[in-house]
Amino acid sequence: MKIFIILLILLISPIYAFAQTPKNHKYYEKDYQSVWCNAHYGSMEVILSDKARVDCVTKTHAIEFDFAKKWAESIGQAVYYGYTLNKTPGIVLIVEDKVKDQKYVNRVKAISNKYAITLWTMTPEDMLNKK
């Protein structure tokens, strides 16, 4: 259990100053967040007492959005947000290349199954369908 707590701290410590996407992404992270969160009747950018920002909060979940390559960071943040808000941690993993990103999805699935983290995925096609 101590190893899990240390891993959790290491994963949530490098929180970035912005949620914008680097070049080479079809949409900004915030665009995916907006479409998904609105469709699930959530509140975006909920600020915690320590000034951390939760990407989306629904009745039942505290949700972190990240591009697939940032899979490890998403786990730490989701667990922290869920713990802080007493909600189920959730992750929306943004999958822009279904073949290359599958390994990241598999990693999150393994952890999410063991630690009761809800996992959803989004693709650029979901933006066109306004999922």
Phi and psi in radians as a Rosetta constraint file:
Dihedral C 1 N 2 CA 2 C 2 CIRCULARHARMONIC -1.071 0.35
Dihedral N 2 CA 2 C 2 N 3 CIRCULARHARMONIC -0.650 0.35
Dihedral C 2 N 3 CA 3 C 3 CIRCULARHARMONIC -1.123 0.35
Dihedral N 3 CA 3 C 3 N 4 CIRCULARHARMONIC -0.709 0.35
Dihedral C 3 N 4 CA 4 C 4 CIRCULARHARMONIC -1.097 0.35
Dihedral N 4 CA 4 C 4 N 5 CIRCULARHARMONIC -0.723 0.35
Dihedral C 4 N 5 CA 5 C 5 CIRCULARHARMONIC -1.156 0.35
Dihedral N 5 CA 5 C 5 N 6 CIRCULARHARMONIC -0.742 0.35
Dihedral C 5 N 6 CA 6 C 6 CIRCULARHARMONIC -1.093 0.35
Dihedral N 6 CA 6 C 6 N 7 CIRCULARHARMONIC -0.777 0.35
Dihedral C 6 N 7 CA 7 C 7 CIRCULARHARMONIC -1.051 0.35
Dihedral N 7 CA 7 C 7 N 8 CIRCULARHARMONIC -0.746 0.35
Dihedral C 7 N 8 CA 8 C 8 CIRCULARHARMONIC -1.052 0.35
Dihedral N 8 CA 8 C 8 N 9 CIRCULARHARMONIC -0.794 0.35
Dihedral C 8 N 9 CA 9 C 9 CIRCULARHARMONIC -1.096 0.35
Dihedral N 9 CA 9 C 9 N 10 CIRCULARHARMONIC -0.747 0.35
Dihedral C 9 N 10 CA 10 C 10 CIRCULARHARMONIC -1.135 0.35
Dihedral N 10 CA 10 C 10 N 11 CIRCULARHARMONIC -0.584 0.35
Dihedral C 10 N 11 CA 11 C 11 CIRCULARHARMONIC -1.314 0.35
Dihedral N 11 CA 11 C 11 N 12 CIRCULARHARMONIC -0.586 0.35
Dihedral C 11 N 12 CA 12 C 12 CIRCULARHARMONIC -1.598 0.35
Dihedral N 12 CA 12 C 12 N 13 CIRCULARHARMONIC -0.201 0.35
Dihedral C 12 N 13 CA 13 C 13 CIRCULARHARMONIC -1.175 0.35
Dihedral N 13 CA 13 C 13 N 14 CIRCULARHARMONIC -0.607 0.35
Dihedral C 13 N 14 CA 14 C 14 CIRCULARHARMONIC -1.548 0.35
Dihedral N 14 CA 14 C 14 N 15 CIRCULARHARMONIC 0.946 0.35
Dihedral C 14 N 15 CA 15 C 15 CIRCULARHARMONIC -1.248 0.35
Dihedral N 15 CA 15 C 15 N 16 CIRCULARHARMONIC 2.242 0.35
Dihedral C 15 N 16 CA 16 C 16 CIRCULARHARMONIC -1.442 0.35
Dihedral N 16 CA 16 C 16 N 17 CIRCULARHARMONIC 2.710 0.35
Dihedral C 16 N 17 CA 17 C 17 CIRCULARHARMONIC -1.263 0.35
Dihedral N 17 CA 17 C 17 N 18 CIRCULARHARMONIC -0.303 0.35
Dihedral C 17 N 18 CA 18 C 18 CIRCULARHARMONIC -2.546 0.35
Dihedral N 18 CA 18 C 18 N 19 CIRCULARHARMONIC 2.760 0.35
Dihedral C 18 N 19 CA 19 C 19 CIRCULARHARMONIC -1.855 0.35
Dihedral N 19 CA 19 C 19 N 20 CIRCULARHARMONIC 0.330 0.35
Dihedral C 19 N 20 CA 20 C 20 CIRCULARHARMONIC -1.284 0.35
Dihedral N 20 CA 20 C 20 N 21 CIRCULARHARMONIC 2.729 0.35
Dihedral C 20 N 21 CA 21 C 21 CIRCULARHARMONIC -1.546 0.35
Dihedral N 21 CA 21 C 21 N 22 CIRCULARHARMONIC 2.615 0.35
Dihedral C 21 N 22 CA 22 C 22 CIRCULARHARMONIC -1.281 0.35
Dihedral N 22 CA 22 C 22 N 23 CIRCULARHARMONIC 3.041 0.35
Dihedral C 22 N 23 CA 23 C 23 CIRCULARHARMONIC -0.982 0.35
Dihedral N 23 CA 23 C 23 N 24 CIRCULARHARMONIC 2.939 0.35
Dihedral C 23 N 24 CA 24 C 24 CIRCULARHARMONIC 1.343 0.35
Dihedral N 24 CA 24 C 24 N 25 CIRCULARHARMONIC 0.193 0.35
Dihedral C 24 N 25 CA 25 C 25 CIRCULARHARMONIC -1.945 0.35
Dihedral N 25 CA 25 C 25 N 26 CIRCULARHARMONIC 2.555 0.35
Dihedral C 25 N 26 CA 26 C 26 CIRCULARHARMONIC -1.265 0.35
Dihedral N 26 CA 26 C 26 N 27 CIRCULARHARMONIC -0.669 0.35
Dihedral C 26 N 27 CA 27 C 27 CIRCULARHARMONIC -2.304 0.35
Dihedral N 27 CA 27 C 27 N 28 CIRCULARHARMONIC 2.770 0.35
Dihedral C 27 N 28 CA 28 C 28 CIRCULARHARMONIC -1.262 0.35
Dihedral N 28 CA 28 C 28 N 29 CIRCULARHARMONIC 2.657 0.35
Dihedral C 28 N 29 CA 29 C 29 CIRCULARHARMONIC -0.955 0.35
Dihedral N 29 CA 29 C 29 N 30 CIRCULARHARMONIC -0.735 0.35
Dihedral C 29 N 30 CA 30 C 30 CIRCULARHARMONIC -1.067 0.35
Dihedral N 30 CA 30 C 30 N 31 CIRCULARHARMONIC -0.536 0.35
Dihedral C 30 N 31 CA 31 C 31 CIRCULARHARMONIC -1.166 0.35
Dihedral N 31 CA 31 C 31 N 32 CIRCULARHARMONIC -0.798 0.35
Dihedral C 31 N 32 CA 32 C 32 CIRCULARHARMONIC -1.055 0.35
Dihedral N 32 CA 32 C 32 N 33 CIRCULARHARMONIC -0.787 0.35
Dihedral C 32 N 33 CA 33 C 33 CIRCULARHARMONIC -1.013 0.35
Dihedral N 33 CA 33 C 33 N 34 CIRCULARHARMONIC -0.807 0.35
Dihedral C 33 N 34 CA 34 C 34 CIRCULARHARMONIC -1.095 0.35
Dihedral N 34 CA 34 C 34 N 35 CIRCULARHARMONIC -0.831 0.35
Dihedral C 34 N 35 CA 35 C 35 CIRCULARHARMONIC -1.075 0.35
Dihedral N 35 CA 35 C 35 N 36 CIRCULARHARMONIC -0.858 0.35
Dihedral C 35 N 36 CA 36 C 36 CIRCULARHARMONIC -1.183 0.35
Dihedral N 36 CA 36 C 36 N 37 CIRCULARHARMONIC -0.829 0.35
Dihedral C 36 N 37 CA 37 C 37 CIRCULARHARMONIC -1.121 0.35
Dihedral N 37 CA 37 C 37 N 38 CIRCULARHARMONIC -0.743 0.35
Dihedral C 37 N 38 CA 38 C 38 CIRCULARHARMONIC -1.115 0.35
Dihedral N 38 CA 38 C 38 N 39 CIRCULARHARMONIC -0.694 0.35
Dihedral C 38 N 39 CA 39 C 39 CIRCULARHARMONIC -1.159 0.35
Dihedral N 39 CA 39 C 39 N 40 CIRCULARHARMONIC -0.429 0.35
Dihedral C 39 N 40 CA 40 C 40 CIRCULARHARMONIC -1.856 0.35
Dihedral N 40 CA 40 C 40 N 41 CIRCULARHARMONIC 0.285 0.35
Dihedral C 40 N 41 CA 41 C 41 CIRCULARHARMONIC 0.974 0.35
Dihedral N 41 CA 41 C 41 N 42 CIRCULARHARMONIC 0.720 0.35
Dihedral C 41 N 42 CA 42 C 42 CIRCULARHARMONIC -1.741 0.35
Dihedral N 42 CA 42 C 42 N 43 CIRCULARHARMONIC 3.001 0.35
Dihedral C 42 N 43 CA 43 C 43 CIRCULARHARMONIC -1.884 0.35
Dihedral N 43 CA 43 C 43 N 44 CIRCULARHARMONIC 2.276 0.35
Dihedral C 43 N 44 CA 44 C 44 CIRCULARHARMONIC -1.601 0.35
Dihedral N 44 CA 44 C 44 N 45 CIRCULARHARMONIC 2.625 0.35
Dihedral C 44 N 45 CA 45 C 45 CIRCULARHARMONIC 0.935 0.35
Dihedral N 45 CA 45 C 45 N 46 CIRCULARHARMONIC 0.886 0.35
Dihedral C 45 N 46 CA 46 C 46 CIRCULARHARMONIC -1.307 0.35
Dihedral N 46 CA 46 C 46 N 47 CIRCULARHARMONIC 2.192 0.35
Dihedral C 46 N 47 CA 47 C 47 CIRCULARHARMONIC -1.635 0.35
Dihedral N 47 CA 47 C 47 N 48 CIRCULARHARMONIC 2.210 0.35
Dihedral C 47 N 48 CA 48 C 48 CIRCULARHARMONIC -1.485 0.35
Dihedral N 48 CA 48 C 48 N 49 CIRCULARHARMONIC 2.965 0.35
Dihedral C 48 N 49 CA 49 C 49 CIRCULARHARMONIC -1.069 0.35
Dihedral N 49 CA 49 C 49 N 50 CIRCULARHARMONIC -0.455 0.35
Dihedral C 49 N 50 CA 50 C 50 CIRCULARHARMONIC -1.615 0.35
Dihedral N 50 CA 50 C 50 N 51 CIRCULARHARMONIC 0.214 0.35
Dihedral C 50 N 51 CA 51 C 51 CIRCULARHARMONIC 1.358 0.35
Dihedral N 51 CA 51 C 51 N 52 CIRCULARHARMONIC 0.041 0.35
Dihedral C 51 N 52 CA 52 C 52 CIRCULARHARMONIC -1.190 0.35
Dihedral N 52 CA 52 C 52 N 53 CIRCULARHARMONIC 2.586 0.35
Dihedral C 52 N 53 CA 53 C 53 CIRCULARHARMONIC -1.970 0.35
Dihedral N 53 CA 53 C 53 N 54 CIRCULARHARMONIC 2.180 0.35
Dihedral C 53 N 54 CA 54 C 54 CIRCULARHARMONIC -1.562 0.35
Dihedral N 54 CA 54 C 54 N 55 CIRCULARHARMONIC 2.234 0.35
Dihedral C 54 N 55 CA 55 C 55 CIRCULARHARMONIC -1.032 0.35
Dihedral N 55 CA 55 C 55 N 56 CIRCULARHARMONIC -0.758 0.35
Dihedral C 55 N 56 CA 56 C 56 CIRCULARHARMONIC -2.677 0.35
Dihedral N 56 CA 56 C 56 N 57 CIRCULARHARMONIC 2.364 0.35
Dihedral C 56 N 57 CA 57 C 57 CIRCULARHARMONIC -2.166 0.35
Dihedral N 57 CA 57 C 57 N 58 CIRCULARHARMONIC 2.188 0.35
Dihedral C 57 N 58 CA 58 C 58 CIRCULARHARMONIC -1.920 0.35
Dihedral N 58 CA 58 C 58 N 59 CIRCULARHARMONIC -3.076 0.35
Dihedral C 58 N 59 CA 59 C 59 CIRCULARHARMONIC -0.967 0.35
Dihedral N 59 CA 59 C 59 N 60 CIRCULARHARMONIC -0.613 0.35
Dihedral C 59 N 60 CA 60 C 60 CIRCULARHARMONIC -1.998 0.35
Dihedral N 60 CA 60 C 60 N 61 CIRCULARHARMONIC -0.319 0.35
Dihedral C 60 N 61 CA 61 C 61 CIRCULARHARMONIC -2.258 0.35
Dihedral N 61 CA 61 C 61 N 62 CIRCULARHARMONIC 2.621 0.35
Dihedral C 61 N 62 CA 62 C 62 CIRCULARHARMONIC -1.950 0.35
Dihedral N 62 CA 62 C 62 N 63 CIRCULARHARMONIC 2.063 0.35
Dihedral C 62 N 63 CA 63 C 63 CIRCULARHARMONIC -2.096 0.35
Dihedral N 63 CA 63 C 63 N 64 CIRCULARHARMONIC 2.342 0.35
Dihedral C 63 N 64 CA 64 C 64 CIRCULARHARMONIC -1.871 0.35
Dihedral N 64 CA 64 C 64 N 65 CIRCULARHARMONIC 2.354 0.35
Dihedral C 64 N 65 CA 65 C 65 CIRCULARHARMONIC -1.859 0.35
Dihedral N 65 CA 65 C 65 N 66 CIRCULARHARMONIC 2.353 0.35
Dihedral C 65 N 66 CA 66 C 66 CIRCULARHARMONIC -2.704 0.35
Dihedral N 66 CA 66 C 66 N 67 CIRCULARHARMONIC 2.658 0.35
Dihedral C 66 N 67 CA 67 C 67 CIRCULARHARMONIC -1.188 0.35
Dihedral N 67 CA 67 C 67 N 68 CIRCULARHARMONIC 2.639 0.35
Dihedral C 67 N 68 CA 68 C 68 CIRCULARHARMONIC -0.905 0.35
Dihedral N 68 CA 68 C 68 N 69 CIRCULARHARMONIC -0.683 0.35
Dihedral C 68 N 69 CA 69 C 69 CIRCULARHARMONIC -1.109 0.35
Dihedral N 69 CA 69 C 69 N 70 CIRCULARHARMONIC -0.348 0.35
Dihedral C 69 N 70 CA 70 C 70 CIRCULARHARMONIC -1.717 0.35
Dihedral N 70 CA 70 C 70 N 71 CIRCULARHARMONIC 0.553 0.35
Dihedral C 70 N 71 CA 71 C 71 CIRCULARHARMONIC -0.964 0.35
Dihedral N 71 CA 71 C 71 N 72 CIRCULARHARMONIC -0.758 0.35
Dihedral C 71 N 72 CA 72 C 72 CIRCULARHARMONIC -1.160 0.35
Dihedral N 72 CA 72 C 72 N 73 CIRCULARHARMONIC -0.742 0.35
Dihedral C 72 N 73 CA 73 C 73 CIRCULARHARMONIC -1.068 0.35
Dihedral N 73 CA 73 C 73 N 74 CIRCULARHARMONIC -0.683 0.35
Dihedral C 73 N 74 CA 74 C 74 CIRCULARHARMONIC -1.078 0.35
Dihedral N 74 CA 74 C 74 N 75 CIRCULARHARMONIC -0.615 0.35
Dihedral C 74 N 75 CA 75 C 75 CIRCULARHARMONIC -1.131 0.35
Dihedral N 75 CA 75 C 75 N 76 CIRCULARHARMONIC -0.880 0.35
Dihedral C 75 N 76 CA 76 C 76 CIRCULARHARMONIC -1.065 0.35
Dihedral N 76 CA 76 C 76 N 77 CIRCULARHARMONIC -0.775 0.35
Dihedral C 76 N 77 CA 77 C 77 CIRCULARHARMONIC -1.148 0.35
Dihedral N 77 CA 77 C 77 N 78 CIRCULARHARMONIC -0.773 0.35
Dihedral C 77 N 78 CA 78 C 78 CIRCULARHARMONIC -1.065 0.35
Dihedral N 78 CA 78 C 78 N 79 CIRCULARHARMONIC -0.756 0.35
Dihedral C 78 N 79 CA 79 C 79 CIRCULARHARMONIC -1.113 0.35
Dihedral N 79 CA 79 C 79 N 80 CIRCULARHARMONIC -0.758 0.35
Dihedral C 79 N 80 CA 80 C 80 CIRCULARHARMONIC -1.108 0.35
Dihedral N 80 CA 80 C 80 N 81 CIRCULARHARMONIC -0.810 0.35
Dihedral C 80 N 81 CA 81 C 81 CIRCULARHARMONIC -1.114 0.35
Dihedral N 81 CA 81 C 81 N 82 CIRCULARHARMONIC -0.747 0.35
Dihedral C 81 N 82 CA 82 C 82 CIRCULARHARMONIC -1.078 0.35
Dihedral N 82 CA 82 C 82 N 83 CIRCULARHARMONIC -0.773 0.35
Dihedral C 82 N 83 CA 83 C 83 CIRCULARHARMONIC -1.070 0.35
Dihedral N 83 CA 83 C 83 N 84 CIRCULARHARMONIC -0.826 0.35
Dihedral C 83 N 84 CA 84 C 84 CIRCULARHARMONIC -1.131 0.35
Dihedral N 84 CA 84 C 84 N 85 CIRCULARHARMONIC -0.676 0.35
Dihedral C 84 N 85 CA 85 C 85 CIRCULARHARMONIC -1.687 0.35
Dihedral N 85 CA 85 C 85 N 86 CIRCULARHARMONIC 0.037 0.35
Dihedral C 85 N 86 CA 86 C 86 CIRCULARHARMONIC 0.971 0.35
Dihedral N 86 CA 86 C 86 N 87 CIRCULARHARMONIC 0.813 0.35
Dihedral C 86 N 87 CA 87 C 87 CIRCULARHARMONIC -2.265 0.35
Dihedral N 87 CA 87 C 87 N 88 CIRCULARHARMONIC 2.896 0.35
Dihedral C 87 N 88 CA 88 C 88 CIRCULARHARMONIC -1.224 0.35
Dihedral N 88 CA 88 C 88 N 89 CIRCULARHARMONIC 2.271 0.35
Dihedral C 88 N 89 CA 89 C 89 CIRCULARHARMONIC -1.210 0.35
Dihedral N 89 CA 89 C 89 N 90 CIRCULARHARMONIC 2.483 0.35
Dihedral C 89 N 90 CA 90 C 90 CIRCULARHARMONIC -2.420 0.35
Dihedral N 90 CA 90 C 90 N 91 CIRCULARHARMONIC 2.657 0.35
Dihedral C 90 N 91 CA 91 C 91 CIRCULARHARMONIC -2.300 0.35
Dihedral N 91 CA 91 C 91 N 92 CIRCULARHARMONIC 2.321 0.35
Dihedral C 91 N 92 CA 92 C 92 CIRCULARHARMONIC -1.896 0.35
Dihedral N 92 CA 92 C 92 N 93 CIRCULARHARMONIC 1.902 0.35
Dihedral C 92 N 93 CA 93 C 93 CIRCULARHARMONIC -1.605 0.35
Dihedral N 93 CA 93 C 93 N 94 CIRCULARHARMONIC 2.193 0.35
Dihedral C 93 N 94 CA 94 C 94 CIRCULARHARMONIC -1.557 0.35
Dihedral N 94 CA 94 C 94 N 95 CIRCULARHARMONIC 2.021 0.35
Dihedral C 94 N 95 CA 95 C 95 CIRCULARHARMONIC -1.928 0.35
Dihedral N 95 CA 95 C 95 N 96 CIRCULARHARMONIC 1.830 0.35
Dihedral C 95 N 96 CA 96 C 96 CIRCULARHARMONIC -1.706 0.35
Dihedral N 96 CA 96 C 96 N 97 CIRCULARHARMONIC -0.353 0.35
Dihedral C 96 N 97 CA 97 C 97 CIRCULARHARMONIC -2.286 0.35
Dihedral N 97 CA 97 C 97 N 98 CIRCULARHARMONIC 1.767 0.35
Dihedral C 97 N 98 CA 98 C 98 CIRCULARHARMONIC -1.015 0.35
Dihedral N 98 CA 98 C 98 N 99 CIRCULARHARMONIC -0.574 0.35
Dihedral C 98 N 99 CA 99 C 99 CIRCULARHARMONIC -1.352 0.35
Dihedral N 99 CA 99 C 99 N 100 CIRCULARHARMONIC -0.954 0.35
Dihedral C 99 N 100 CA 100 C 100 CIRCULARHARMONIC -1.184 0.35
Dihedral N 100 CA 100 C 100 N 101 CIRCULARHARMONIC -0.598 0.35
Dihedral C 100 N 101 CA 101 C 101 CIRCULARHARMONIC -1.475 0.35
Dihedral N 101 CA 101 C 101 N 102 CIRCULARHARMONIC -0.144 0.35
Dihedral C 101 N 102 CA 102 C 102 CIRCULARHARMONIC -1.056 0.35
Dihedral N 102 CA 102 C 102 N 103 CIRCULARHARMONIC -0.603 0.35
Dihedral C 102 N 103 CA 103 C 103 CIRCULARHARMONIC -1.095 0.35
Dihedral N 103 CA 103 C 103 N 104 CIRCULARHARMONIC -0.602 0.35
Dihedral C 103 N 104 CA 104 C 104 CIRCULARHARMONIC -1.263 0.35
Dihedral N 104 CA 104 C 104 N 105 CIRCULARHARMONIC -0.698 0.35
Dihedral C 104 N 105 CA 105 C 105 CIRCULARHARMONIC -1.056 0.35
Dihedral N 105 CA 105 C 105 N 106 CIRCULARHARMONIC -0.767 0.35
Dihedral C 105 N 106 CA 106 C 106 CIRCULARHARMONIC -1.076 0.35
Dihedral N 106 CA 106 C 106 N 107 CIRCULARHARMONIC -0.675 0.35
Dihedral C 106 N 107 CA 107 C 107 CIRCULARHARMONIC -1.119 0.35
Dihedral N 107 CA 107 C 107 N 108 CIRCULARHARMONIC -0.793 0.35
Dihedral C 107 N 108 CA 108 C 108 CIRCULARHARMONIC -1.170 0.35
Dihedral N 108 CA 108 C 108 N 109 CIRCULARHARMONIC -0.689 0.35
Dihedral C 108 N 109 CA 109 C 109 CIRCULARHARMONIC -1.001 0.35
Dihedral N 109 CA 109 C 109 N 110 CIRCULARHARMONIC -0.771 0.35
Dihedral C 109 N 110 CA 110 C 110 CIRCULARHARMONIC -1.053 0.35
Dihedral N 110 CA 110 C 110 N 111 CIRCULARHARMONIC -0.810 0.35
Dihedral C 110 N 111 CA 111 C 111 CIRCULARHARMONIC -1.241 0.35
Dihedral N 111 CA 111 C 111 N 112 CIRCULARHARMONIC -0.736 0.35
Dihedral C 111 N 112 CA 112 C 112 CIRCULARHARMONIC -1.127 0.35
Dihedral N 112 CA 112 C 112 N 113 CIRCULARHARMONIC -0.624 0.35
Dihedral C 112 N 113 CA 113 C 113 CIRCULARHARMONIC -1.137 0.35
Dihedral N 113 CA 113 C 113 N 114 CIRCULARHARMONIC -0.699 0.35
Dihedral C 113 N 114 CA 114 C 114 CIRCULARHARMONIC -1.293 0.35
Dihedral N 114 CA 114 C 114 N 115 CIRCULARHARMONIC -0.621 0.35
Dihedral C 114 N 115 CA 115 C 115 CIRCULARHARMONIC -1.976 0.35
Dihedral N 115 CA 115 C 115 N 116 CIRCULARHARMONIC 0.354 0.35
Dihedral C 115 N 116 CA 116 C 116 CIRCULARHARMONIC 0.972 0.35
Dihedral N 116 CA 116 C 116 N 117 CIRCULARHARMONIC 0.823 0.35
Dihedral C 116 N 117 CA 117 C 117 CIRCULARHARMONIC -1.805 0.35
Dihedral N 117 CA 117 C 117 N 118 CIRCULARHARMONIC 2.257 0.35
Dihedral C 117 N 118 CA 118 C 118 CIRCULARHARMONIC -1.421 0.35
Dihedral N 118 CA 118 C 118 N 119 CIRCULARHARMONIC 2.346 0.35
Dihedral C 118 N 119 CA 119 C 119 CIRCULARHARMONIC -2.099 0.35
Dihedral N 119 CA 119 C 119 N 120 CIRCULARHARMONIC 2.285 0.35
Dihedral C 119 N 120 CA 120 C 120 CIRCULARHARMONIC -2.167 0.35
Dihedral N 120 CA 120 C 120 N 121 CIRCULARHARMONIC 2.791 0.35
Dihedral C 120 N 121 CA 121 C 121 CIRCULARHARMONIC -2.199 0.35
Dihedral N 121 CA 121 C 121 N 122 CIRCULARHARMONIC 2.699 0.35
Dihedral C 121 N 122 CA 122 C 122 CIRCULARHARMONIC -2.331 0.35
Dihedral N 122 CA 122 C 122 N 123 CIRCULARHARMONIC 2.606 0.35
Dihedral C 122 N 123 CA 123 C 123 CIRCULARHARMONIC -2.223 0.35
Dihedral N 123 CA 123 C 123 N 124 CIRCULARHARMONIC 2.903 0.35
Dihedral C 123 N 124 CA 124 C 124 CIRCULARHARMONIC -1.010 0.35
Dihedral N 124 CA 124 C 124 N 125 CIRCULARHARMONIC -0.538 0.35
Dihedral C 124 N 125 CA 125 C 125 CIRCULARHARMONIC -1.101 0.35
Dihedral N 125 CA 125 C 125 N 126 CIRCULARHARMONIC -0.568 0.35
Dihedral C 125 N 126 CA 126 C 126 CIRCULARHARMONIC -1.122 0.35
Dihedral N 126 CA 126 C 126 N 127 CIRCULARHARMONIC -0.498 0.35
Dihedral C 126 N 127 CA 127 C 127 CIRCULARHARMONIC -1.195 0.35
Dihedral N 127 CA 127 C 127 N 128 CIRCULARHARMONIC -0.606 0.35
Dihedral C 127 N 128 CA 128 C 128 CIRCULARHARMONIC -1.258 0.35
Dihedral N 128 CA 128 C 128 N 129 CIRCULARHARMONIC -0.548 0.35
Dihedral C 128 N 129 CA 129 C 129 CIRCULARHARMONIC -1.541 0.35
Dihedral N 129 CA 129 C 129 N 130 CIRCULARHARMONIC -0.118 0.35
Dihedral C 129 N 130 CA 130 C 130 CIRCULARHARMONIC 0.869 0.35
Dihedral N 130 CA 130 C 130 N 131 CIRCULARHARMONIC 0.938 0.35
